[in-house]
Amino acid sequence: MRLRVALASVAVAIGLAGPAHGDPDTDAAFLASLQAAGITYTDADQVITSAKTVCRLITDGQPAPEVLAILRARNPELTHDHAARFVGIAVRSYCPDQLVPSTSS
């Protein structure tokens, strides 16, 4: 599956788009995690920006299922599983504070 557009158009619409500047180690780990999950892409900067947009949406209170629906609407070739993995990898990489803590003992 190729992640081509992702949330780039959503990012533009809500004023979040811009070059993906950040920690190169975090970016490299994010891209490696996508590769390990079998998610391919054509533009590393765009996919990093999309991941950061996922985090911004979640941080701003968008429910994860809605973020997932936006991602899939922008990338119809992306399976539900790959979209869910993308969101999970984005959150773990760029906004781990948004992870729900485990309640298991």
Biopython code that builds the backbone (N, CA, C, O; Angstrom):
import numpy as np
from Bio.PDB.StructureBuilder import StructureBuilder

atoms = [
    (1, "MET", "N", (0.842, -1.175, 0.000)),
    (1, "MET", "CA", (0.000, 0.000, 0.000)),
    (1, "MET", "C", (0.890, 1.241, 0.000)),
    (1, "MET", "O", (1.879, 1.305, 0.730)),
    (2, "ARG", "N", (0.541, 2.196, -0.800)),
    (2, "ARG", "CA", (1.297, 3.449, -0.855)),
    (2, "ARG", "C", (0.519, 4.553, -0.167)),
    (2, "ARG", "O", (-0.641, 4.811, -0.485)),
    (3, "LEU", "N", (1.159, 5.182, 0.754)),
    (3, "LEU", "CA", (0.566, 6.330, 1.442)),
    (3, "LEU", "C", (0.996, 7.562, 0.662)),
    (3, "LEU", "O", (2.116, 8.046, 0.820)),
    (4, "ARG", "N", (0.099, 8.067, -0.184)),
    (4, "ARG", "CA", (0.481, 9.149, -1.084)),
    (4, "ARG", "C", (0.134, 10.514, -0.522)),
    (4, "ARG", "O", (1.010, 11.368, -0.379)),
    (5, "VAL", "N", (-1.098, 10.722, -0.210)),
    (5, "VAL", "CA", (-1.548, 12.052, 0.157)),
    (5, "VAL", "C", (-1.666, 12.201, 1.660)),
    (5, "VAL", "O", (-1.359, 13.258, 2.210)),
    (6, "ALA", "N", (-2.107, 11.157, 2.320)),
    (6, "ALA", "CA", (-2.313, 11.149, 3.765)),
    (6, "ALA", "C", (-3.123, 12.356, 4.186)),
    (6, "ALA", "O", (-4.149, 12.653, 3.575)),
    (7, "LEU", "N", (-2.692, 13.043, 5.198)),
    (7, "LEU", "CA", (-3.466, 14.159, 5.723)),
    (7, "LEU", "C", (-2.960, 15.506, 5.234)),
    (7, "LEU", "O", (-3.281, 16.537, 5.825)),
    (8, "ALA", "N", (-2.182, 15.512, 4.175)),
    (8, "ALA", "CA", (-1.610, 16.781, 3.715)),
    (8, "ALA", "C", (-2.683, 17.803, 3.387)),
    (8, "ALA", "O", (-2.553, 18.968, 3.762)),
    (9, "SER", "N", (-3.738, 17.397, 2.698)),
    (9, "SER", "CA", (-4.769, 18.382, 2.366)),
    (9, "SER", "C", (-5.530, 18.818, 3.604)),
    (9, "SER", "O", (-5.966, 19.967, 3.686)),
    (10, "VAL", "N", (-5.699, 17.929, 4.562)),
    (10, "VAL", "CA", (-6.324, 18.315, 5.823)),
    (10, "VAL", "C", (-5.416, 19.308, 6.541)),
    (10, "VAL", "O", (-5.893, 20.290, 7.109)),
    (11, "ALA", "N", (-4.129, 19.058, 6.517)),
    (11, "ALA", "CA", (-3.187, 19.960, 7.172)),
    (11, "ALA", "C", (-3.266, 21.351, 6.573)),
    (11, "ALA", "O", (-3.249, 22.339, 7.307)),
    (12, "VAL", "N", (-3.352, 21.446, 5.265)),
    (12, "VAL", "CA", (-3.471, 22.744, 4.618)),
    (12, "VAL", "C", (-4.773, 23.410, 5.034)),
    (12, "VAL", "O", (-4.802, 24.604, 5.331)),
    (13, "ALA", "N", (-5.840, 22.639, 5.054)),
    (13, "ALA", "CA", (-7.155, 23.194, 5.367)),
    (13, "ALA", "C", (-7.210, 23.775, 6.776)),
    (13, "ALA", "O", (-7.912, 24.758, 7.010)),
    (14, "ILE", "N", (-6.482, 23.180, 7.712)),
    (14, "ILE", "CA", (-6.557, 23.677, 9.077)),
    (14, "ILE", "C", (-5.292, 24.436, 9.487)),
    (14, "ILE", "O", (-5.082, 24.726, 10.665)),
    (15, "GLY", "N", (-4.460, 24.749, 8.500)),
    (15, "GLY", "CA", (-3.314, 25.605, 8.765)),
    (15, "GLY", "C", (-2.170, 24.925, 9.480)),
    (15, "GLY", "O", (-1.408, 25.584, 10.188)),
    (16, "LEU", "N", (-2.030, 23.632, 9.315)),
    (16, "LEU", "CA", (-0.965, 22.927, 10.010)),
    (16, "LEU", "C", (0.164, 22.508, 9.084)),
    (16, "LEU", "O", (1.197, 22.027, 9.548)),
    (17, "ALA", "N", (-0.014, 22.680, 7.814)),
    (17, "ALA", "CA", (0.989, 22.191, 6.875)),
    (17, "ALA", "C", (2.237, 23.047, 6.946)),
    (17, "ALA", "O", (2.194, 24.224, 7.302)),
    (18, "GLY", "N", (3.325, 22.436, 6.605)),
    (18, "GLY", "CA", (4.597, 23.121, 6.569)),
    (18, "GLY", "C", (5.663, 22.069, 6.480)),
    (18, "GLY", "O", (5.369, 20.880, 6.600)),
    (19, "PRO", "N", (6.869, 22.465, 6.279)),
    (19, "PRO", "CA", (7.932, 21.487, 6.208)),
    (19, "PRO", "C", (8.035, 20.704, 7.507)),
    (19, "PRO", "O", (7.815, 21.231, 8.597)),
    (20, "ALA", "N", (8.369, 19.456, 7.362)),
    (20, "ALA", "CA", (8.493, 18.596, 8.536)),
    (20, "ALA", "C", (9.885, 18.780, 9.128)),
    (20, "ALA", "O", (10.843, 18.142, 8.691)),
    (21, "HIS", "N", (9.988, 19.638, 10.105)),
    (21, "HIS", "CA", (11.256, 19.845, 10.796)),
    (21, "HIS", "C", (11.125, 19.210, 12.167)),
    (21, "HIS", "O", (10.124, 19.398, 12.858)),
    (22, "GLY", "N", (12.119, 18.475, 12.545)),
    (22, "GLY", "CA", (12.053, 17.848, 13.847)),
    (22, "GLY", "C", (13.332, 17.097, 14.111)),
    (22, "GLY", "O", (14.346, 17.287, 13.440)),
    (23, "ASP", "N", (13.257, 16.255, 15.087)),
    (23, "ASP", "CA", (14.389, 15.438, 15.468)),
    (23, "ASP", "C", (14.638, 14.394, 14.384)),
    (23, "ASP", "O", (13.773, 13.555, 14.132)),
    (24, "PRO", "N", (15.805, 14.429, 13.736)),
    (24, "PRO", "CA", (16.080, 13.466, 12.673)),
    (24, "PRO", "C", (16.028, 12.019, 13.160)),
    (24, "PRO", "O", (15.647, 11.128, 12.401)),
    (25, "ASP", "N", (16.405, 11.775, 14.416)),
    (25, "ASP", "CA", (16.343, 10.414, 14.946)),
    (25, "ASP", "C", (14.899, 9.949, 15.074)),
    (25, "ASP", "O", (14.588, 8.802, 14.753)),
    (26, "THR", "N", (14.013, 10.828, 15.541)),
    (26, "THR", "CA", (12.593, 10.491, 15.655)),
    (26, "THR", "C", (12.009, 10.236, 14.275)),
    (26, "THR", "O", (11.272, 9.271, 14.074)),
    (27, "ASP", "N", (12.341, 11.105, 13.324)),
    (27, "ASP", "CA", (11.837, 10.936, 11.962)),
    (27, "ASP", "C", (12.320, 9.615, 11.364)),
    (27, "ASP", "O", (11.537, 8.885, 10.756)),
    (28, "ALA", "N", (13.592, 9.312, 11.536)),
    (28, "ALA", "CA", (14.141, 8.066, 10.995)),
    (28, "ALA", "C", (13.485, 6.855, 11.643)),
    (28, "ALA", "O", (13.181, 5.875, 10.963)),
    (29, "ALA", "N", (13.265, 6.915, 12.946)),
    (29, "ALA", "CA", (12.608, 5.801, 13.642)),
    (29, "ALA", "C", (11.166, 5.650, 13.168)),
    (29, "ALA", "O", (10.680, 4.531, 13.004)),
    (30, "PHE", "N", (10.480, 6.775, 12.947)),
    (30, "PHE", "CA", (9.110, 6.736, 12.438)),
    (30, "PHE", "C", (9.073, 6.068, 11.067)),
    (30, "PHE", "O", (8.261, 5.174, 10.830)),
    (31, "LEU", "N", (9.949, 6.500, 10.171)),
    (31, "LEU", "CA", (9.977, 5.928, 8.822)),
    (31, "LEU", "C", (10.332, 4.443, 8.856)),
    (31, "LEU", "O", (9.775, 3.654, 8.092)),
    (32, "ALA", "N", (11.250, 4.062, 9.732)),
    (32, "ALA", "CA", (11.605, 2.645, 9.870)),
    (32, "ALA", "C", (10.425, 1.838, 10.398)),
    (32, "ALA", "O", (10.211, 0.701, 9.978)),
    (33, "SER", "N", (9.661, 2.419, 11.314)),
    (33, "SER", "CA", (8.476, 1.730, 11.843)),
    (33, "SER", "C", (7.425, 1.539, 10.756)),
    (33, "SER", "O", (6.777, 0.494, 10.695)),
    (34, "LEU", "N", (7.254, 2.541, 9.899)),
    (34, "LEU", "CA", (6.323, 2.385, 8.774)),
    (34, "LEU", "C", (6.770, 1.245, 7.874)),
    (34, "LEU", "O", (5.965, 0.409, 7.464)),
    (35, "GLN", "N", (8.056, 1.220, 7.574)),
    (35, "GLN", "CA", (8.589, 0.163, 6.717)),
    (35, "GLN", "C", (8.372, -1.204, 7.353)),
    (35, "GLN", "O", (7.962, -2.144, 6.672)),
    (36, "ALA", "N", (8.641, -1.323, 8.640)),
    (36, "ALA", "CA", (8.453, -2.598, 9.338)),
    (36, "ALA", "C", (6.994, -3.034, 9.331)),
    (36, "ALA", "O", (6.698, -4.229, 9.348)),
    (37, "ALA", "N", (6.078, -2.061, 9.308)),
    (37, "ALA", "CA", (4.644, -2.366, 9.286)),
    (37, "ALA", "C", (4.141, -2.642, 7.868)),
    (37, "ALA", "O", (2.973, -2.978, 7.675)),
    (38, "GLY", "N", (5.022, -2.500, 6.883)),
    (38, "GLY", "CA", (4.624, -2.742, 5.501)),
    (38, "GLY", "C", (3.912, -1.573, 4.856)),
    (38, "GLY", "O", (3.220, -1.744, 3.852)),
    (39, "ILE", "N", (4.072, -0.381, 5.421)),
    (39, "ILE", "CA", (3.441, 0.824, 4.882)),
    (39, "ILE", "C", (4.498, 1.590, 4.091)),
    (39, "ILE", "O", (5.497, 2.047, 4.648)),
    (40, "THR", "N", (4.264, 1.723, 2.789)),
    (40, "THR", "CA", (5.212, 2.437, 1.943)),
    (40, "THR", "C", (4.671, 3.823, 1.622)),
    (40, "THR", "O", (3.483, 4.093, 1.798)),
    (41, "TYR", "N", (5.546, 4.690, 1.154)),
    (41, "TYR", "CA", (5.183, 6.076, 0.879)),
    (41, "TYR", "C", (6.093, 6.589, -0.222)),
    (41, "TYR", "O", (7.118, 5.978, -0.525)),
    (42, "THR", "N", (5.720, 7.707, -0.817)),
    (42, "THR", "CA", (6.526, 8.267, -1.898)),
    (42, "THR", "C", (7.331, 9.491, -1.470)),
    (42, "THR", "O", (8.313, 9.838, -2.126)),
    (43, "ASP", "N", (6.937, 10.145, -0.389)),
    (43, "ASP", "CA", (7.588, 11.385, 0.029)),
    (43, "ASP", "C", (7.741, 11.380, 1.550)),
    (43, "ASP", "O", (6.758, 11.513, 2.279)),
    (44, "ALA", "N", (8.974, 11.227, 2.020)),
    (44, "ALA", "CA", (9.223, 11.130, 3.462)),
    (44, "ALA", "C", (8.769, 12.382, 4.206)),
    (44, "ALA", "O", (8.150, 12.273, 5.265)),
    (45, "ASP", "N", (9.063, 13.566, 3.675)),
    (45, "ASP", "CA", (8.649, 14.797, 4.363)),
    (45, "ASP", "C", (7.136, 14.882, 4.480)),
    (45, "ASP", "O", (6.607, 15.293, 5.512)),
    (46, "GLN", "N", (6.447, 14.494, 3.423)),
    (46, "GLN", "CA", (4.984, 14.553, 3.437)),
    (46, "GLN", "C", (4.408, 13.569, 4.449)),
    (46, "GLN", "O", (3.463, 13.904, 5.163)),
    (47, "VAL", "N", (4.956, 12.376, 4.521)),
    (47, "VAL", "CA", (4.419, 11.380, 5.450)),
    (47, "VAL", "C", (4.726, 11.780, 6.896)),
    (47, "VAL", "O", (3.927, 11.508, 7.793)),
    (48, "ILE", "N", (5.864, 12.416, 7.127)),
    (48, "ILE", "CA", (6.189, 12.919, 8.469)),
    (48, "ILE", "C", (5.226, 14.046, 8.847)),
    (48, "ILE", "O", (4.729, 14.091, 9.972)),
    (49, "THR", "N", (4.966, 14.950, 7.910)),
    (49, "THR", "CA", (4.002, 16.022, 8.158)),
    (49, "THR", "C", (2.626, 15.443, 8.455)),
    (49, "THR", "O", (1.924, 15.930, 9.341)),
    (50, "SER", "N", (2.238, 14.410, 7.721)),
    (50, "SER", "CA", (0.944, 13.762, 7.955)),
    (50, "SER", "C", (0.880, 13.152, 9.349)),
    (50, "SER", "O", (-0.146, 13.246, 10.023)),
    (51, "ALA", "N", (1.962, 12.534, 9.779)),
    (51, "ALA", "CA", (1.993, 11.941, 11.117)),
    (51, "ALA", "C", (1.853, 13.020, 12.189)),
    (51, "ALA", "O", (1.147, 12.835, 13.180)),
    (52, "LYS", "N", (2.525, 14.137, 11.981)),
    (52, "LYS", "CA", (2.423, 15.233, 12.944)),
    (52, "LYS", "C", (1.028, 15.842, 12.932)),
    (52, "LYS", "O", (0.548, 16.316, 13.962)),
    (53, "THR", "N", (0.371, 15.833, 11.770)),
    (53, "THR", "CA", (-1.008, 16.300, 11.687)),
    (53, "THR", "C", (-1.932, 15.365, 12.449)),
    (53, "THR", "O", (-2.855, 15.820, 13.125)),
    (54, "VAL", "N", (-1.694, 14.060, 12.347)),
    (54, "VAL", "CA", (-2.463, 13.089, 13.136)),
    (54, "VAL", "C", (-2.358, 13.460, 14.613)),
    (54, "VAL", "O", (-3.365, 13.499, 15.319)),
    (55, "CYS", "N", (-1.160, 13.727, 15.070)),
    (55, "CYS", "CA", (-0.971, 14.086, 16.480)),
    (55, "CYS", "C", (-1.675, 15.383, 16.832)),
    (55, "CYS", "O", (-2.287, 15.488, 17.895)),
    (56, "ARG", "N", (-1.595, 16.370, 15.956)),
    (56, "ARG", "CA", (-2.252, 17.646, 16.234)),
    (56, "ARG", "C", (-3.757, 17.444, 16.345)),
    (56, "ARG", "O", (-4.393, 17.999, 17.242)),
    (57, "LEU", "N", (-4.332, 16.656, 15.442)),
    (57, "LEU", "CA", (-5.772, 16.401, 15.487)),
    (57, "LEU", "C", (-6.166, 15.707, 16.790)),
    (57, "LEU", "O", (-7.157, 16.072, 17.423)),
    (58, "ILE", "N", (-5.381, 14.708, 17.181)),
    (58, "ILE", "CA", (-5.680, 13.970, 18.415)),
    (58, "ILE", "C", (-5.492, 14.875, 19.631)),
    (58, "ILE", "O", (-6.318, 14.865, 20.543)),
    (59, "THR", "N", (-4.420, 15.651, 19.648)),
    (59, "THR", "CA", (-4.173, 16.578, 20.752)),
    (59, "THR", "C", (-5.284, 17.619, 20.860)),
    (59, "THR", "O", (-5.636, 18.053, 21.957)),
    (60, "ASP", "N", (-5.834, 18.013, 19.709)),
    (60, "ASP", "CA", (-6.925, 18.991, 19.691)),
    (60, "ASP", "C", (-8.277, 18.376, 20.024)),
    (60, "ASP", "O", (-9.296, 19.067, 20.008)),
    (61, "GLY", "N", (-8.292, 17.079, 20.328)),
    (61, "GLY", "CA", (-9.526, 16.450, 20.785)),
    (61, "GLY", "C", (-10.289, 15.630, 19.768)),
    (61, "GLY", "O", (-11.359, 15.109, 20.083)),
    (62, "GLN", "N", (-9.768, 15.498, 18.550)),
    (62, "GLN", "CA", (-10.444, 14.642, 17.571)),
    (62, "GLN", "C", (-10.369, 13.206, 18.063)),
    (62, "GLN", "O", (-9.292, 12.746, 18.444)),
    (63, "PRO", "N", (-11.473, 12.495, 18.064)),
    (63, "PRO", "CA", (-11.431, 11.082, 18.449)),
    (63, "PRO", "C", (-10.611, 10.279, 17.432)),
    (63, "PRO", "O", (-10.657, 10.546, 16.232)),
    (64, "ALA", "N", (-9.873, 9.310, 17.924)),
    (64, "ALA", "CA", (-9.027, 8.487, 17.056)),
    (64, "ALA", "C", (-9.807, 7.873, 15.896)),
    (64, "ALA", "O", (-9.290, 7.856, 14.779)),
    (65, "PRO", "N", (-11.037, 7.363, 16.104)),
    (65, "PRO", "CA", (-11.767, 6.805, 14.959)),
    (65, "PRO", "C", (-12.026, 7.843, 13.858)),
    (65, "PRO", "O", (-12.040, 7.500, 12.676)),
    (66, "GLU", "N", (-12.229, 9.094, 14.240)),
    (66, "GLU", "CA", (-12.442, 10.139, 13.239)),
    (66, "GLU", "C", (-11.150, 10.451, 12.495)),
    (66, "GLU", "O", (-11.163, 10.663, 11.282)),
    (67, "VAL", "N", (-10.045, 10.479, 13.213)),
    (67, "VAL", "CA", (-8.747, 10.693, 12.577)),
    (67, "VAL", "C", (-8.477, 9.557, 11.591)),
    (67, "VAL", "O", (-8.003, 9.792, 10.480)),
    (68, "LEU", "N", (-8.776, 8.347, 11.999)),
    (68, "LEU", "CA", (-8.607, 7.181, 11.133)),
    (68, "LEU", "C", (-9.484, 7.312, 9.886)),
    (68, "LEU", "O", (-9.034, 7.006, 8.782)),
    (69, "ALA", "N", (-10.711, 7.756, 10.050)),
    (69, "ALA", "CA", (-11.623, 7.927, 8.913)),
    (69, "ALA", "C", (-11.095, 8.983, 7.944)),
    (69, "ALA", "O", (-11.199, 8.809, 6.730)),
    (70, "ILE", "N", (-10.533, 10.073, 8.460)),
    (70, "ILE", "CA", (-9.956, 11.118, 7.609)),
    (70, "ILE", "C", (-8.788, 10.549, 6.811)),
    (70, "ILE", "O", (-8.682, 10.772, 5.605)),
    (71, "LEU", "N", (-7.923, 9.819, 7.487)),
    (71, "LEU", "CA", (-6.764, 9.219, 6.831)),
    (71, "LEU", "C", (-7.201, 8.288, 5.708)),
    (71, "LEU", "O", (-6.644, 8.334, 4.612)),
    (72, "ARG", "N", (-8.194, 7.444, 5.973)),
    (72, "ARG", "CA", (-8.671, 6.501, 4.951)),
    (72, "ARG", "C", (-9.378, 7.219, 3.819)),
    (72, "ARG", "O", (-9.261, 6.804, 2.666)),
    (73, "ALA", "N", (-10.106, 8.280, 4.115)),
    (73, "ALA", "CA", (-10.794, 9.024, 3.056)),
    (73, "ALA", "C", (-9.786, 9.661, 2.097)),
    (73, "ALA", "O", (-10.035, 9.742, 0.895)),
    (74, "ARG", "N", (-8.655, 10.108, 2.628)),
    (74, "ARG", "CA", (-7.619, 10.734, 1.801)),
    (74, "ARG", "C", (-6.744, 9.702, 1.094)),
    (74, "ARG", "O", (-6.030, 10.033, 0.147)),
    (75, "ASN", "N", (-6.799, 8.458, 1.551)),
    (75, "ASN", "CA", (-5.977, 7.379, 0.998)),
    (75, "ASN", "C", (-6.821, 6.127, 0.842)),
    (75, "ASN", "O", (-6.645, 5.177, 1.605)),
    (76, "PRO", "N", (-7.737, 6.094, -0.129)),
    (76, "PRO", "CA", (-8.660, 4.965, -0.244)),
    (76, "PRO", "C", (-7.966, 3.622, -0.473)),
    (76, "PRO", "O", (-8.537, 2.573, -0.174)),
    (77, "GLU", "N", (-6.743, 3.643, -0.999)),
    (77, "GLU", "CA", (-6.017, 2.390, -1.212)),
    (77, "GLU", "C", (-5.410, 1.846, 0.081)),
    (77, "GLU", "O", (-4.935, 0.711, 0.107)),
    (78, "LEU", "N", (-5.420, 2.622, 1.128)),
    (78, "LEU", "CA", (-4.857, 2.222, 2.415)),
    (78, "LEU", "C", (-5.868, 1.348, 3.147)),
    (78, "LEU", "O", (-7.006, 1.758, 3.375)),
    (79, "THR", "N", (-5.449, 0.156, 3.508)),
    (79, "THR", "CA", (-6.368, -0.730, 4.225)),
    (79, "THR", "C", (-6.654, -0.168, 5.613)),
    (79, "THR", "O", (-5.904, 0.657, 6.134)),
    (80, "HIS", "N", (-7.742, -0.627, 6.194)),
    (80, "HIS", "CA", (-8.076, -0.204, 7.562)),
    (80, "HIS", "C", (-6.926, -0.550, 8.503)),
    (80, "HIS", "O", (-6.556, 0.255, 9.358)),
    (81, "ASP", "N", (-6.367, -1.739, 8.348)),
    (81, "ASP", "CA", (-5.270, -2.179, 9.212)),
    (81, "ASP", "C", (-4.059, -1.258, 9.075)),
    (81, "ASP", "O", (-3.479, -0.844, 10.078)),
    (82, "HIS", "N", (-3.676, -0.938, 7.841)),
    (82, "HIS", "CA", (-2.517, -0.061, 7.645)),
    (82, "HIS", "C", (-2.792, 1.354, 8.137)),
    (82, "HIS", "O", (-1.900, 2.002, 8.683)),
    (83, "ALA", "N", (-4.004, 1.835, 7.951)),
    (83, "ALA", "CA", (-4.346, 3.171, 8.457)),
    (83, "ALA", "C", (-4.261, 3.195, 9.982)),
    (83, "ALA", "O", (-3.728, 4.140, 10.563)),
    (84, "ALA", "N", (-4.785, 2.159, 10.623)),
    (84, "ALA", "CA", (-4.723, 2.078, 12.086)),
    (84, "ALA", "C", (-3.275, 1.991, 12.554)),
    (84, "ALA", "O", (-2.897, 2.611, 13.548)),
    (85, "ARG", "N", (-2.470, 1.219, 11.832)),
    (85, "ARG", "CA", (-1.050, 1.126, 12.188)),
    (85, "ARG", "C", (-0.358, 2.476, 12.015)),
    (85, "ARG", "O", (0.462, 2.867, 12.846)),
    (86, "PHE", "N", (-0.689, 3.188, 10.934)),
    (86, "PHE", "CA", (-0.090, 4.503, 10.701)),
    (86, "PHE", "C", (-0.404, 5.437, 11.864)),
    (86, "PHE", "O", (0.488, 6.107, 12.385)),
    (87, "VAL", "N", (-1.660, 5.481, 12.267)),
    (87, "VAL", "CA", (-2.059, 6.348, 13.378)),
    (87, "VAL", "C", (-1.302, 5.946, 14.647)),
    (87, "VAL", "O", (-0.792, 6.809, 15.361)),
    (88, "GLY", "N", (-1.229, 4.652, 14.929)),
    (88, "GLY", "CA", (-0.516, 4.181, 16.119)),
    (88, "GLY", "C", (0.960, 4.530, 16.097)),
    (88, "GLY", "O", (1.519, 4.969, 17.103)),
    (89, "ILE", "N", (1.590, 4.332, 14.946)),
    (89, "ILE", "CA", (3.016, 4.649, 14.813)),
    (89, "ILE", "C", (3.231, 6.157, 14.939)),
    (89, "ILE", "O", (4.191, 6.597, 15.572)),
    (90, "ALA", "N", (2.352, 6.941, 14.344)),
    (90, "ALA", "CA", (2.461, 8.403, 14.443)),
    (90, "ALA", "C", (2.372, 8.851, 15.897)),
    (90, "ALA", "O", (3.170, 9.672, 16.350)),
    (91, "VAL", "N", (1.407, 8.312, 16.619)),
    (91, "VAL", "CA", (1.225, 8.698, 18.025)),
    (91, "VAL", "C", (2.433, 8.275, 18.853)),
    (91, "VAL", "O", (2.943, 9.064, 19.649)),
    (92, "ARG", "N", (2.894, 7.047, 18.677)),
    (92, "ARG", "CA", (4.064, 6.587, 19.441)),
    (92, "ARG", "C", (5.302, 7.416, 19.122)),
    (92, "ARG", "O", (6.140, 7.644, 19.995)),
    (93, "SER", "N", (5.419, 7.862, 17.886)),
    (93, "SER", "CA", (6.611, 8.601, 17.470)),
    (93, "SER", "C", (6.575, 10.076, 17.837)),
    (93, "SER", "O", (7.572, 10.617, 18.316)),
    (94, "TYR", "N", (5.446, 10.731, 17.620)),
    (94, "TYR", "CA", (5.394, 12.187, 17.714)),
    (94, "TYR", "C", (4.544, 12.755, 18.844)),
    (94, "TYR", "O", (4.668, 13.934, 19.176)),
    (95, "CYS", "N", (3.692, 11.942, 19.435)),
    (95, "CYS", "CA", (2.882, 12.458, 20.553)),
    (95, "CYS", "C", (2.581, 11.330, 21.547)),
    (95, "CYS", "O", (1.418, 11.028, 21.817)),
    (96, "PRO", "N", (3.629, 10.714, 22.085)),
    (96, "PRO", "CA", (3.412, 9.586, 22.998)),
    (96, "PRO", "C", (2.626, 9.968, 24.249)),
    (96, "PRO", "O", (2.070, 9.102, 24.923)),
    (97, "ASP", "N", (2.579, 11.265, 24.559)),
    (97, "ASP", "CA", (1.787, 11.710, 25.705)),
    (97, "ASP", "C", (0.295, 11.481, 25.474)),
    (97, "ASP", "O", (-0.492, 11.539, 26.419)),
    (98, "GLN", "N", (-0.098, 11.224, 24.234)),
    (98, "GLN", "CA", (-1.506, 10.979, 23.918)),
    (98, "GLN", "C", (-1.883, 9.499, 24.017)),
    (98, "GLN", "O", (-3.047, 9.143, 23.836)),
    (99, "LEU", "N", (-0.910, 8.643, 24.303)),
    (99, "LEU", "CA", (-1.210, 7.221, 24.469)),
    (99, "LEU", "C", (-2.035, 7.023, 25.729)),
    (99, "LEU", "O", (-1.775, 7.638, 26.763)),
    (100, "VAL", "N", (-3.018, 6.169, 25.627)),
    (100, "VAL", "CA", (-3.857, 5.856, 26.785)),
    (100, "VAL", "C", (-3.089, 4.856, 27.637)),
    (100, "VAL", "O", (-2.692, 3.802, 27.140)),
    (101, "PRO", "N", (-2.871, 5.169, 28.917)),
    (101, "PRO", "CA", (-2.126, 4.243, 29.777)),
    (101, "PRO", "C", (-2.895, 2.944, 29.979)),
    (101, "PRO", "O", (-4.125, 2.924, 30.030)),
    (102, "SER", "N", (-2.147, 1.880, 30.090)),
    (102, "SER", "CA", (-2.743, 0.567, 30.338)),
    (102, "SER", "C", (-3.253, 0.509, 31.771)),
    (102, "SER", "O", (-2.603, 0.996, 32.696)),
    (103, "THR", "N", (-4.422, -0.093, 31.942)),
    (103, "THR", "CA", (-4.984, -0.222, 33.288)),
    (103, "THR", "C", (-4.798, -1.628, 33.835)),
    (103, "THR", "O", (-5.315, -1.958, 34.903)),
    (104, "SER", "N", (-4.056, -2.459, 33.100)),
    (104, "SER", "CA", (-3.840, -3.827, 33.585)),
    (104, "SER", "C", (-2.868, -3.812, 34.751)),
    (104, "SER", "O", (-1.988, -2.955, 34.829)),
    (105, "SER", "N", (-3.035, -4.767, 35.656)),
    (105, "SER", "CA", (-2.166, -4.809, 36.837)),
    (105, "SER", "C", (-1.040, -5.754, 36.639)),
    (105, "SER", "O", (-0.208, -5.918, 37.530)),
]
sb = StructureBuilder()
sb.init_structure("model")
sb.init_model(0)
sb.init_chain("A")
sb.init_seg("    ")
for serial, (resi, resn, name, xyz) in enumerate(atoms, 1):
    if name == "N":
        sb.init_residue(resn, " ", resi, " ")
    sb.init_atom(name, np.array(xyz, "f"), 0.0, 1.0, " ", f" {name:<3s}", serial, name[0])
structure = sb.get_structure()
